[in-house]
Amino acid sequence: MGRQGNSSQRNTASATGSRTGSGSPRKPSPAVYRRRRLFVGIALLMVLGLTFGGFAVAGAFNGTEQASSTDGATPGTTGAAPAPSDSQSAAPSSAPTPTPTPTPTCNQNLVTVSGSTDKPAYGPDEKPLLSLKVTNGGTMPCEVNIGTSQMEFLVTSGPDRIFSSKDCQAKSEDLVKTIAPGASETANFPWAQNRSIEGCQPVEAKPGGGGAYYIFTAKLGSRASPKAVFQLN
């Protein structure tokens, strides 16, 4: 009975040991290790390839965008354009506007005053057109006062003072004109073949006709024209 019990215990232990040994994990062989390492390495290379490929594509798009939106950039380059320096970004300082040089007054020695009529002879009902012409004989533009304060249309006959435009002048005004070198300004006065005296007092007498000759003198300030002769019939 005792031997059978021991035998049964040995059989039970043997059976238990067999089950326990068959259930414990086996160590993988070296070939299995090599296959696993190769698989992991390939997977890692694929992940790295996808990652760097993504950066390359993004870099290409960045380069294209930079080239199209920045003037003067080289196509395919990346990175932001350099910021302008202080000297470039600062607004240019406004230079002071030079004061224009005033036009000088004409030298009286270089100003020519001439007088003329539109016809050599007039009938009793015509109005002789008296013309005063001012010419700049200098080489530079200059200003001349050709207002009524300076000009006079004077008609005489020998010592007889027939008419002056100043006698009945309503206003005495200044009119400054800039005259270019060699250019002229002309003023015209239609004369009604009447007499006048200083103060514009009425005069009943009229210039005599019948073919008498008269002299017209144009004056501008202290300058007087040569005599222009015309005839009243």
KOLSE-712577 format. One record per residue (C-alpha): residue number from 1; residue in one letter; x, y, z. Coordinates in pm, 1 decimal. Layout:
BEGIN
@seq=NUM | type=A | c1=X | c2=Y | c3=Z
...
% end
This chain:
BEGIN
@seq=1 | type=M | c1=0.0 | c2=0.0 | c3=0.0
@seq=2 | type=G | c1=283.1 | c2=228.1 | c3=83.0
@seq=3 | type=R | c1=471.8 | c2=146.4 | c3=-237.3
@seq=4 | type=Q | c1=161.9 | c2=203.5 | c3=-444.1
@seq=5 | type=G | c1=111.8 | c2=542.0 | c3=-282.5
@seq=6 | type=N | c1=469.7 | c2=643.3 | c3=-356.1
@seq=7 | type=S | c1=440.2 | c2=517.5 | c3=-708.0
@seq=8 | type=S | c1=124.3 | c2=718.8 | c3=-755.6
@seq=9 | type=Q | c1=293.4 | c2=1031.7 | c3=-624.6
@seq=10 | type=R | c1=588.2 | c2=984.2 | c3=-862.7
@seq=11 | type=N | c1=354.4 | c2=934.4 | c3=-1152.8
@seq=12 | type=T | c1=160.3 | c2=1242.6 | c3=-1057.3
@seq=13 | type=A | c1=475.5 | c2=1451.0 | c3=-1021.4
@seq=14 | type=S | c1=606.2 | c2=1319.4 | c3=-1348.7
@seq=15 | type=A | c1=287.0 | c2=1410.2 | c3=-1522.1
@seq=16 | type=T | c1=284.7 | c2=1750.5 | c3=-1361.5
@seq=17 | type=G | c1=641.6 | c2=1810.5 | c3=-1460.5
@seq=18 | type=S | c1=566.4 | c2=1714.1 | c3=-1814.7
@seq=19 | type=R | c1=279.7 | c2=1960.7 | c3=-1836.3
@seq=20 | type=T | c1=484.2 | c2=2230.5 | c3=-1674.5
@seq=21 | type=G | c1=772.4 | c2=2183.6 | c3=-1914.7
@seq=22 | type=S | c1=552.7 | c2=2179.0 | c3=-2218.6
@seq=23 | type=G | c1=379.7 | c2=2507.4 | c3=-2111.1
@seq=24 | type=S | c1=698.2 | c2=2718.7 | c3=-2052.8
@seq=25 | type=P | c1=788.0 | c2=2966.9 | c3=-2349.3
@seq=26 | type=R | c1=1055.4 | c2=2870.2 | c3=-2594.3
@seq=27 | type=K | c1=1343.8 | c2=3102.3 | c3=-2682.4
@seq=28 | type=P | c1=1336.2 | c2=3208.9 | c3=-3046.2
@seq=29 | type=S | c1=1610.8 | c2=3087.0 | c3=-3270.4
@seq=30 | type=P | c1=1881.4 | c2=3321.8 | c3=-3415.0
@seq=31 | type=A | c1=1712.1 | c2=3311.8 | c3=-3756.0
@seq=32 | type=V | c1=1394.4 | c2=3450.2 | c3=-3604.9
@seq=33 | type=Y | c1=1591.1 | c2=3733.8 | c3=-3444.7
@seq=34 | type=R | c1=1747.5 | c2=3824.3 | c3=-3780.8
@seq=35 | type=R | c1=1410.8 | c2=3830.3 | c3=-3955.2
@seq=36 | type=R | c1=1263.1 | c2=4053.3 | c3=-3686.7
@seq=37 | type=R | c1=1555.8 | c2=4301.0 | c3=-3703.5
@seq=38 | type=L | c1=1531.9 | c2=4314.5 | c3=-4083.5
@seq=39 | type=F | c1=1157.9 | c2=4387.1 | c3=-4067.3
@seq=40 | type=V | c1=1202.0 | c2=4668.2 | c3=-3810.6
@seq=41 | type=G | c1=1484.2 | c2=4821.5 | c3=-4011.7
@seq=42 | type=I | c1=1276.2 | c2=4828.2 | c3=-4329.5
@seq=43 | type=A | c1=983.3 | c2=4985.2 | c3=-4145.0
@seq=44 | type=L | c1=1208.7 | c2=5252.8 | c3=-3994.9
@seq=45 | type=L | c1=1357.0 | c2=5339.4 | c3=-4335.0
@seq=46 | type=M | c1=1005.8 | c2=5375.8 | c3=-4479.5
@seq=47 | type=V | c1=901.5 | c2=5612.2 | c3=-4198.5
@seq=48 | type=L | c1=1214.6 | c2=5822.5 | c3=-4241.3
@seq=49 | type=G | c1=1169.2 | c2=5830.6 | c3=-4617.8
@seq=50 | type=L | c1=812.9 | c2=5956.9 | c3=-4585.1
@seq=51 | type=T | c1=914.2 | c2=6220.1 | c3=-4333.1
@seq=52 | type=F | c1=1200.6 | c2=6367.1 | c3=-4536.7
@seq=53 | type=G | c1=993.2 | c2=6341.4 | c3=-4853.7
@seq=54 | type=G | c1=728.4 | c2=6556.4 | c3=-4687.8
@seq=55 | type=F | c1=985.9 | c2=6825.6 | c3=-4597.7
@seq=56 | type=A | c1=1117.1 | c2=6824.6 | c3=-4953.9
@seq=57 | type=V | c1=770.9 | c2=6882.3 | c3=-5100.4
@seq=58 | type=A | c1=695.7 | c2=7157.2 | c3=-4851.1
@seq=59 | type=G | c1=1028.2 | c2=7321.1 | c3=-4932.7
@seq=60 | type=A | c1=952.2 | c2=7313.3 | c3=-5304.3
@seq=61 | type=F | c1=614.8 | c2=7482.8 | c3=-5252.6
@seq=62 | type=N | c1=769.8 | c2=7741.7 | c3=-5025.3
@seq=63 | type=G | c1=1030.5 | c2=7818.1 | c3=-5288.1
@seq=64 | type=T | c1=770.5 | c2=7859.0 | c3=-5562.6
@seq=65 | type=E | c1=555.4 | c2=8087.7 | c3=-5350.5
@seq=66 | type=Q | c1=853.2 | c2=8303.1 | c3=-5257.9
@seq=67 | type=A | c1=957.5 | c2=8338.1 | c3=-5621.4
@seq=68 | type=S | c1=610.6 | c2=8444.3 | c3=-5737.7
@seq=69 | type=S | c1=537.6 | c2=8693.4 | c3=-5461.5
@seq=70 | type=T | c1=873.1 | c2=8869.7 | c3=-5426.1
@seq=71 | type=D | c1=1004.5 | c2=9097.3 | c3=-5697.1
@seq=72 | type=G | c1=1353.7 | c2=9013.1 | c3=-5808.1
@seq=73 | type=A | c1=1372.7 | c2=8680.7 | c3=-5613.7
@seq=74 | type=T | c1=1544.6 | c2=8384.2 | c3=-5776.7
@seq=75 | type=P | c1=1295.0 | c2=8101.6 | c3=-5851.1
@seq=76 | type=G | c1=1333.3 | c2=7804.6 | c3=-5618.4
@seq=77 | type=T | c1=1491.0 | c2=7997.0 | c3=-5331.7
@seq=78 | type=T | c1=1339.1 | c2=7982.4 | c3=-4987.6
@seq=79 | type=G | c1=1339.1 | c2=8209.7 | c3=-4688.2
@seq=80 | type=A | c1=1203.3 | c2=8555.1 | c3=-4625.8
@seq=81 | type=A | c1=1333.0 | c2=8851.6 | c3=-4821.6
@seq=82 | type=P | c1=1582.2 | c2=9068.5 | c3=-4632.9
@seq=83 | type=A | c1=1425.0 | c2=9356.2 | c3=-4443.5
@seq=84 | type=P | c1=1502.0 | c2=9700.2 | c3=-4586.9
@seq=85 | type=S | c1=1766.4 | c2=9895.5 | c3=-4407.6
@seq=86 | type=D | c1=1692.3 | c2=10220.2 | c3=-4226.5
@seq=87 | type=S | c1=1828.8 | c2=10421.0 | c3=-4518.4
@seq=88 | type=Q | c1=1591.4 | c2=10241.5 | c3=-4758.6
@seq=89 | type=S | c1=1280.6 | c2=10248.4 | c3=-4541.3
@seq=90 | type=A | c1=1315.2 | c2=10606.9 | c3=-4428.4
@seq=91 | type=A | c1=1118.4 | c2=10853.7 | c3=-4640.1
@seq=92 | type=P | c1=1339.5 | c2=11092.5 | c3=-4835.3
@seq=93 | type=S | c1=1366.7 | c2=11428.4 | c3=-4669.8
@seq=94 | type=S | c1=1192.8 | c2=11699.4 | c3=-4864.1
@seq=95 | type=A | c1=1439.2 | c2=11947.6 | c3=-5000.6
@seq=96 | type=P | c1=1353.1 | c2=12311.2 | c3=-4944.3
@seq=97 | type=T | c1=1184.8 | c2=12470.5 | c3=-5241.8
@seq=98 | type=P | c1=1417.0 | c2=12727.7 | c3=-5390.2
@seq=99 | type=T | c1=1280.7 | c2=13079.3 | c3=-5395.8
@seq=100 | type=P | c1=1232.9 | c2=13185.9 | c3=-5756.7
@seq=101 | type=T | c1=1453.2 | c2=13471.2 | c3=-5864.9
@seq=102 | type=P | c1=1239.2 | c2=13780.4 | c3=-5928.9
@seq=103 | type=T | c1=1236.0 | c2=13913.6 | c3=-6281.5
@seq=104 | type=P | c1=1438.2 | c2=14234.9 | c3=-6298.1
@seq=105 | type=T | c1=1300.1 | c2=14565.1 | c3=-6418.2
@seq=106 | type=C | c1=1403.6 | c2=14647.9 | c3=-6770.8
@seq=107 | type=N | c1=1695.7 | c2=14880.7 | c3=-6817.0
@seq=108 | type=Q | c1=1546.9 | c2=15198.2 | c3=-6966.6
@seq=109 | type=N | c1=1844.2 | c2=15224.1 | c3=-7199.8
@seq=110 | type=L | c1=1751.4 | c2=14885.6 | c3=-7347.4
@seq=111 | type=V | c1=1378.8 | c2=14959.6 | c3=-7386.6
@seq=112 | type=T | c1=1261.3 | c2=15095.2 | c3=-7720.8
@seq=113 | type=V | c1=935.9 | c2=15294.4 | c3=-7751.7
@seq=114 | type=S | c1=789.2 | c2=15353.5 | c3=-8096.2
@seq=115 | type=G | c1=467.2 | c2=15519.5 | c3=-8220.5
@seq=116 | type=S | c1=271.5 | c2=15460.0 | c3=-8538.0
@seq=117 | type=T | c1=-68.6 | c2=15506.1 | c3=-8703.7
@seq=118 | type=D | c1=-263.8 | c2=15251.4 | c3=-8902.0
@seq=119 | type=K | c1=-296.1 | c2=15483.6 | c3=-9201.5
@seq=120 | type=P | c1=-104.2 | c2=15780.1 | c3=-9338.6
@seq=121 | type=A | c1=-417.3 | c2=15995.6 | c3=-9393.2
@seq=122 | type=Y | c1=-775.8 | c2=16011.7 | c3=-9259.2
@seq=123 | type=G | c1=-1104.2 | c2=16164.3 | c3=-9358.4
@seq=124 | type=P | c1=-1306.8 | c2=16386.3 | c3=-9122.7
@seq=125 | type=D | c1=-1522.6 | c2=16098.7 | c3=-8993.8
@seq=126 | type=E | c1=-1241.4 | c2=15850.7 | c3=-8931.6
@seq=127 | type=K | c1=-1062.5 | c2=15777.6 | c3=-8605.4
@seq=128 | type=P | c1=-686.0 | c2=15744.2 | c3=-8643.5
@seq=129 | type=L | c1=-557.1 | c2=15436.6 | c3=-8454.0
@seq=130 | type=L | c1=-255.3 | c2=15546.4 | c3=-8252.4
@seq=131 | type=S | c1=-22.0 | c2=15260.4 | c3=-8146.4
@seq=132 | type=L | c1=242.7 | c2=15257.3 | c3=-7873.5
@seq=133 | type=K | c1=495.4 | c2=14974.0 | c3=-7899.9
@seq=134 | type=V | c1=745.3 | c2=14873.1 | c3=-7626.9
@seq=135 | type=T | c1=1035.9 | c2=14641.5 | c3=-7717.7
@seq=136 | type=N | c1=1288.1 | c2=14473.8 | c3=-7488.7
@seq=137 | type=G | c1=1625.6 | c2=14524.6 | c3=-7653.5
@seq=138 | type=G | c1=1815.5 | c2=14333.1 | c3=-7381.2
@seq=139 | type=T | c1=1926.5 | c2=13970.9 | c3=-7362.8
@seq=140 | type=M | c1=1719.9 | c2=13871.1 | c3=-7056.7
@seq=141 | type=P | c1=1347.3 | c2=13881.4 | c3=-6976.8
@seq=142 | type=C | c1=1254.4 | c2=14191.2 | c3=-6779.8
@seq=143 | type=E | c1=949.7 | c2=14372.3 | c3=-6646.6
@seq=144 | type=V | c1=800.9 | c2=14691.0 | c3=-6789.9
@seq=145 | type=N | c1=513.8 | c2=14895.5 | c3=-6651.6
@seq=146 | type=I | c1=289.1 | c2=14960.1 | c3=-6948.4
@seq=147 | type=G | c1=-10.3 | c2=15080.5 | c3=-6748.0
@seq=148 | type=T | c1=-199.8 | c2=15403.8 | c3=-6806.4
@seq=149 | type=S | c1=6.1 | c2=15558.1 | c3=-6525.5
@seq=150 | type=Q | c1=309.4 | c2=15546.9 | c3=-6757.1
@seq=151 | type=M | c1=184.5 | c2=15578.5 | c3=-7113.5
@seq=152 | type=E | c1=68.6 | c2=15884.7 | c3=-7307.9
@seq=153 | type=F | c1=-63.7 | c2=15933.2 | c3=-7660.4
@seq=154 | type=L | c1=22.8 | c2=16288.0 | c3=-7763.2
@seq=155 | type=V | c1=-84.1 | c2=16468.8 | c3=-8082.8
@seq=156 | type=T | c1=69.2 | c2=16803.1 | c3=-8177.4
@seq=157 | type=S | c1=83.8 | c2=17037.1 | c3=-8470.5
@seq=158 | type=G | c1=394.9 | c2=17253.4 | c3=-8458.2
@seq=159 | type=P | c1=387.3 | c2=17425.3 | c3=-8114.9
@seq=160 | type=D | c1=15.3 | c2=17359.7 | c3=-8077.8
@seq=161 | type=R | c1=-70.5 | c2=17085.3 | c3=-7828.4
@seq=162 | type=I | c1=-377.3 | c2=16924.2 | c3=-7986.4
@seq=163 | type=F | c1=-453.1 | c2=16622.4 | c3=-7775.7
@seq=164 | type=S | c1=-316.7 | c2=16411.6 | c3=-7483.9
@seq=165 | type=S | c1=-466.6 | c2=16088.1 | c3=-7353.8
@seq=166 | type=K | c1=-379.6 | c2=16199.0 | c3=-6998.0
@seq=167 | type=D | c1=-607.6 | c2=16503.9 | c3=-7006.0
@seq=168 | type=C | c1=-933.4 | c2=16308.2 | c3=-6970.3
@seq=169 | type=Q | c1=-795.8 | c2=15981.0 | c3=-6835.8
@seq=170 | type=A | c1=-1046.3 | c2=15829.5 | c3=-6591.7
@seq=171 | type=K | c1=-798.3 | c2=15605.8 | c3=-6405.0
@seq=172 | type=S | c1=-422.8 | c2=15593.5 | c3=-6366.9
@seq=173 | type=E | c1=-324.9 | c2=15228.7 | c3=-6325.1
@seq=174 | type=D | c1=-7.6 | c2=15022.2 | c3=-6328.6
@seq=175 | type=L | c1=25.8 | c2=14716.8 | c3=-6554.1
@seq=176 | type=V | c1=357.9 | c2=14533.6 | c3=-6520.4
@seq=177 | type=K | c1=442.4 | c2=14296.1 | c3=-6804.0
@seq=178 | type=T | c1=736.5 | c2=14058.6 | c3=-6843.8
@seq=179 | type=I | c1=882.0 | c2=14100.3 | c3=-7190.3
@seq=180 | type=A | c1=1117.1 | c2=13841.8 | c3=-7339.0
@seq=181 | type=P | c1=1436.3 | c2=13950.5 | c3=-7518.5
@seq=182 | type=G | c1=1346.9 | c2=14097.9 | c3=-7854.5
@seq=183 | type=A | c1=971.5 | c2=14076.3 | c3=-7782.6
@seq=184 | type=S | c1=724.2 | c2=14364.8 | c3=-7776.7
@seq=185 | type=E | c1=401.2 | c2=14481.7 | c3=-7614.1
@seq=186 | type=T | c1=161.8 | c2=14709.1 | c3=-7804.2
@seq=187 | type=A | c1=-118.9 | c2=14939.5 | c3=-7685.6
@seq=188 | type=N | c1=-367.7 | c2=15103.5 | c3=-7922.1
@seq=189 | type=F | c1=-571.7 | c2=15421.9 | c3=-7883.6
@seq=190 | type=P | c1=-845.3 | c2=15529.3 | c3=-8127.5
@seq=191 | type=W | c1=-839.3 | c2=15912.1 | c3=-8147.5
@seq=192 | type=A | c1=-1170.1 | c2=16086.0 | c3=-8219.4
@seq=193 | type=Q | c1=-1000.8 | c2=16389.9 | c3=-8387.0
@seq=194 | type=N | c1=-1084.8 | c2=16610.6 | c3=-8089.1
@seq=195 | type=R | c1=-890.8 | c2=16861.9 | c3=-7885.9
@seq=196 | type=S | c1=-821.2 | c2=16831.2 | c3=-7512.8
@seq=197 | type=I | c1=-666.9 | c2=17035.2 | c3=-7232.5
@seq=198 | type=E | c1=-539.4 | c2=16944.1 | c3=-6888.4
@seq=199 | type=G | c1=-822.9 | c2=16883.7 | c3=-6642.6
@seq=200 | type=C | c1=-1047.4 | c2=16761.8 | c3=-6923.9
@seq=201 | type=Q | c1=-1221.3 | c2=17094.2 | c3=-6969.7
@seq=202 | type=P | c1=-1457.7 | c2=17103.7 | c3=-7266.4
@seq=203 | type=V | c1=-1307.6 | c2=17240.3 | c3=-7589.2
@seq=204 | type=E | c1=-1530.1 | c2=17343.2 | c3=-7878.5
@seq=205 | type=A | c1=-1254.6 | c2=17397.3 | c3=-8133.0
@seq=206 | type=K | c1=-1152.4 | c2=17105.2 | c3=-8347.4
@seq=207 | type=P | c1=-832.6 | c2=17029.1 | c3=-8532.9
@seq=208 | type=G | c1=-831.4 | c2=17179.6 | c3=-8879.1
@seq=209 | type=G | c1=-864.3 | c2=16946.7 | c3=-9177.0
@seq=210 | type=G | c1=-796.2 | c2=17032.2 | c3=-9533.6
@seq=211 | type=G | c1=-484.3 | c2=16817.7 | c3=-9561.5
@seq=212 | type=A | c1=-301.5 | c2=16947.8 | c3=-9249.4
@seq=213 | type=Y | c1=-23.5 | c2=16730.8 | c3=-9106.5
@seq=214 | type=Y | c1=-7.1 | c2=16620.8 | c3=-8744.9
@seq=215 | type=I | c1=253.0 | c2=16451.0 | c3=-8531.7
@seq=216 | type=F | c1=190.7 | c2=16160.3 | c3=-8301.2
@seq=217 | type=T | c1=438.3 | c2=16087.1 | c3=-8016.2
@seq=218 | type=A | c1=409.6 | c2=15779.1 | c3=-7795.9
@seq=219 | type=K | c1=546.5 | c2=15814.1 | c3=-7441.7
@seq=220 | type=L | c1=616.7 | c2=15556.2 | c3=-7172.1
@seq=221 | type=G | c1=748.2 | c2=15707.4 | c3=-6853.7
@seq=222 | type=S | c1=1049.4 | c2=15915.8 | c3=-6947.2
@seq=223 | type=R | c1=1086.0 | c2=15741.6 | c3=-7283.2
@seq=224 | type=A | c1=941.5 | c2=15902.7 | c3=-7598.0
@seq=225 | type=S | c1=907.8 | c2=15759.3 | c3=-7947.0
@seq=226 | type=P | c1=1025.6 | c2=15916.1 | c3=-8269.0
@seq=227 | type=K | c1=760.3 | c2=16131.5 | c3=-8436.6
@seq=228 | type=A | c1=495.7 | c2=15963.3 | c3=-8649.9
@seq=229 | type=V | c1=346.0 | c2=16200.5 | c3=-8910.0
@seq=230 | type=F | c1=-8.7 | c2=16161.5 | c3=-9046.1
@seq=231 | type=Q | c1=-257.6 | c2=16375.6 | c3=-9236.0
@seq=232 | type=L | c1=-616.8 | c2=16489.1 | c3=-9166.0
@seq=233 | type=N | c1=-826.7 | c2=16571.5 | c3=-9471.5
% end
